[in-house]
């Protein structure tokens, strides 16, 4: 049961990370996205990093096919 909850939390975090990374693109940079999202710059950077890891993992998975 806990494993399923952890998977759901990771999935939700990854989805949020993608949304934050998209917001950075829309706002132009991390500082502007931080202000627009009312989120600390450190959190924006953390989510952008998670999104980058997710993208790299997906690319690596595609390369394995």
C-alpha positions in Angstrom: 0.0 0.0 0.0 2.8 2.4 0.9 4.6 1.6 -2.4 1.5 2.5 -4.4 1.3 5.8 -2.5 5.0 6.5 -3.1 4.5 5.9 -6.8 1.6 8.2 -7.0 3.5 10.9 -5.1 6.5 10.6 -7.5 4.2 10.7 -10.5 2.4 13.9 -9.2 5.8 15.5 -8.4 7.0 14.7 -11.9 3.9 16.2 -13.5 4.3 19.3 -11.3 7.9 19.5 -12.4 7.0 19.5 -16.0 4.4 22.2 -15.4 6.9 24.4 -13.6 9.5 23.8 -16.3 6.9 24.9 -18.9 6.1 28.0 -16.7 9.8 28.9 -16.8 9.7 28.9 -20.6 6.5 31.0 -20.6 7.8 33.5 -18.1 11.3 33.6 -19.6 13.4 32.7 -16.7 13.4 31.1 -13.2 13.1 34.3 -11.3 10.1 35.5 -13.3 8.5 32.1 -13.0 9.1 32.2 -9.3 7.3 35.5 -9.0 4.5 34.4 -11.3 4.0 31.1 -9.5 4.5 32.6 -6.1 7.1 29.9 -5.4 10.7 30.3 -4.1 13.3 30.3 -6.8 14.9 27.3 -5.1 11.7 25.3 -5.5 11.5 26.3 -9.2 15.1 25.1 -9.7 14.3 21.9 -7.9 11.3 21.2 -10.1 13.2 22.1 -13.3 15.9 19.6 -12.3 13.3 16.9 -11.7 11.8 17.7 -15.1 15.2 17.4 -16.7 15.8 14.0 -15.1 12.4 12.8 -16.2 13.1 13.9 -19.8 16.6 12.2 -19.7 15.1 9.0 -18.3 12.4 9.0 -21.0 15.0 9.6 -23.7 17.1 6.8 -22.3 14.1 4.5 -22.2 13.3 5.3 -25.9 16.9 4.6 -26.8 16.6 1.1 -25.2 13.7 0.2 -27.5 
